[in-house]
Amino acid sequence: MGESRSEFEQSGAPAAEVGPRIKRASGMGRAEAWFVHLANLAVAVTGVIYALFRWWIGPVDEFSLSHPWQPTWQHLHVVTAPLLVFAMGLVWRGHVWRLLRSSLGRRRRSGWALLTAAVPMVLSGYLLQVSTEAFWRGLWTWTHVSTSSVWLLAYAGHQLTRRSR
């Protein structure tokens, strides 16, 4: 009896070497995958909590402009965001680019959604930090929140699709 080949092996995309004689279809090592997951988690949690304080939990008294914890969560979000940008770069060649060139169909939709949300999400996050005019801050805020929402939904879908095979 011959060996059965996985969908990935049949696609023609080469599997990446992770360690001595260990190949992973995703092209990511275990440490890389964990770093990507933890970076996503850190940025998502800090971003959602910051948004809650900014738009739903108001000031604690009539003399405050914002909740006292709002700046802390904003700063944590801004500090953790570069970890996610680094994680995106870390998986670009071995995972994203390699699988985009393959004929592998599984998770391609969520991968494309992640790819198209990544650039405007990152750029709007940075532009939001340096914009001073109300129009531009509003535009970058809207862009950042909407593309971040797409990113989070696509990332969850990407992970759930992987586990349901």
C-alpha positions as CSV (number, residue, x, y, z in Angstrom):
1,M,0.0,0.0,0.0
2,G,1.3,3.5,-0.9
3,E,1.5,6.4,1.5
4,S,-1.4,8.8,1.4
5,R,-0.3,12.3,0.8
6,S,-1.9,15.3,2.5
7,E,-3.6,18.1,0.6
8,F,-0.5,20.3,1.3
9,E,1.9,17.7,-0.2
10,Q,-0.3,17.3,-3.3
11,S,-0.3,21.1,-3.8
12,G,3.3,21.1,-4.8
13,A,4.4,23.7,-2.1
14,P,7.5,22.6,-0.3
15,A,7.2,22.0,3.4
16,A,9.5,24.0,5.6
17,E,12.3,22.5,7.6
18,V,11.7,23.3,11.3
19,G,14.3,21.1,12.9
20,P,16.2,18.0,12.2
21,R,14.0,15.9,9.9
22,I,10.9,17.6,11.2
23,K,8.7,19.3,8.6
24,R,5.6,21.4,9.2
25,A,3.1,22.2,6.5
26,S,2.5,25.8,7.7
27,G,6.2,26.7,7.3
28,M,6.3,28.0,10.9
29,G,8.1,26.5,13.8
30,R,6.3,26.0,17.1
31,A,8.0,29.1,18.7
32,E,7.1,31.3,15.7
33,A,3.5,30.1,15.9
34,W,3.3,30.8,19.6
35,F,4.9,34.3,19.1
36,V,2.3,35.1,16.4
37,H,-0.6,33.9,18.6
38,L,0.6,35.8,21.7
39,A,1.3,39.0,19.8
40,N,-2.2,38.9,18.4
41,L,-3.7,38.2,21.8
42,A,-1.7,41.0,23.5
43,V,-2.7,43.6,20.8
44,A,-6.3,42.5,20.6
45,V,-6.8,42.5,24.4
46,T,-5.2,45.9,24.9
47,G,-7.0,47.3,21.9
48,V,-10.5,46.1,22.9
49,I,-10.1,47.2,26.5
50,Y,-8.8,50.6,25.4
51,A,-11.8,50.9,23.1
52,L,-14.2,50.0,25.9
53,F,-12.7,52.7,28.1
54,R,-12.7,55.3,25.3
55,W,-16.2,54.8,23.9
56,W,-18.3,53.0,26.5
57,I,-16.9,53.5,30.0
58,G,-17.0,57.2,30.6
59,P,-15.1,59.5,33.0
60,V,-15.5,58.7,36.7
61,D,-16.6,62.2,37.6
62,E,-17.8,65.4,35.9
63,F,-14.4,67.0,36.0
64,S,-12.5,64.2,34.1
65,L,-12.1,64.0,30.3
66,S,-11.6,60.3,30.3
67,H,-11.5,57.3,32.6
68,P,-8.3,57.2,34.6
69,W,-7.4,53.7,33.1
70,Q,-7.9,54.8,29.5
71,P,-4.4,56.2,28.9
72,T,-2.8,53.1,30.5
73,W,-4.6,50.7,28.1
74,Q,-3.9,53.0,25.1
75,H,-0.2,53.0,26.0
76,L,-0.1,49.2,26.5
77,H,-1.8,48.9,23.0
78,V,0.7,51.2,21.4
79,V,3.7,49.4,23.1
80,T,2.4,45.8,22.1
81,A,1.5,46.7,18.5
82,P,5.1,46.5,17.2
83,L,5.2,42.9,18.4
84,L,2.4,42.1,16.0
85,V,4.0,44.0,13.2
86,F,7.2,42.0,13.8
87,A,5.2,38.8,13.9
88,M,3.7,39.6,10.5
89,G,7.2,40.1,9.1
90,L,8.4,36.9,10.8
91,V,5.9,34.7,9.0
92,W,5.9,36.5,5.7
93,R,8.3,34.4,3.7
94,G,8.0,31.0,5.2
95,H,4.2,31.0,5.6
96,V,2.4,33.7,3.8
97,W,4.4,34.1,0.6
98,R,5.1,30.4,0.2
99,L,1.4,29.4,0.6
100,L,0.1,32.2,-1.6
101,R,2.3,30.7,-4.4
102,S,1.0,27.2,-3.8
103,S,-2.2,25.7,-5.1
104,L,-3.4,24.9,-1.5
105,G,-7.0,26.1,-1.2
106,R,-7.7,25.6,2.5
107,R,-7.7,28.8,4.6
108,R,-6.9,30.9,1.5
109,R,-9.9,33.2,2.1
110,S,-9.0,34.0,5.7
111,G,-5.4,34.4,4.6
112,W,-6.3,36.9,2.0
113,A,-8.5,38.8,4.5
114,L,-5.6,38.9,6.9
115,L,-3.3,40.1,4.2
116,T,-5.6,42.9,2.9
117,A,-6.5,44.1,6.5
118,A,-2.8,44.1,7.6
119,V,-1.5,47.1,5.7
120,P,-4.3,49.6,6.4
121,M,-4.5,48.4,10.0
122,V,-0.8,49.0,10.6
123,L,-0.6,52.3,8.7
124,S,-3.7,53.8,10.3
125,G,-2.4,52.8,13.7
126,Y,0.8,54.7,13.1
127,L,-0.9,57.7,11.4
128,L,-3.3,57.9,14.2
129,Q,-0.4,58.6,16.6
130,V,0.9,61.5,14.6
131,S,-2.3,63.2,13.3
132,T,-3.3,66.4,14.9
133,E,-6.3,67.6,12.9
134,A,-9.7,66.3,13.9
135,F,-10.6,65.2,10.3
136,W,-7.5,63.0,9.9
137,R,-7.7,61.6,13.5
138,G,-11.4,60.6,12.8
139,L,-10.5,59.0,9.4
140,W,-7.5,57.1,10.9
141,T,-9.6,56.0,13.9
142,W,-12.4,54.7,11.7
143,T,-9.9,53.0,9.4
144,H,-8.0,51.4,12.3
145,V,-11.1,50.1,14.1
146,S,-12.7,48.7,11.0
147,T,-9.6,47.0,9.6
148,S,-8.6,45.7,13.1
149,S,-12.1,44.2,13.4
150,V,-11.6,42.5,10.0
151,W,-8.2,41.3,11.2
152,L,-9.5,39.8,14.4
153,L,-12.4,38.0,12.7
154,A,-10.1,36.7,9.9
155,Y,-7.5,35.6,12.4
156,A,-10.1,33.7,14.4
157,G,-11.5,32.2,11.2
158,H,-8.0,31.2,10.1
159,Q,-7.3,29.4,13.3
160,L,-10.7,27.7,13.5
161,T,-10.5,26.5,9.9
162,R,-7.1,24.9,10.7
163,R,-8.5,23.0,13.6
164,S,-11.6,21.8,11.9
165,R,-9.8,19.8,9.2
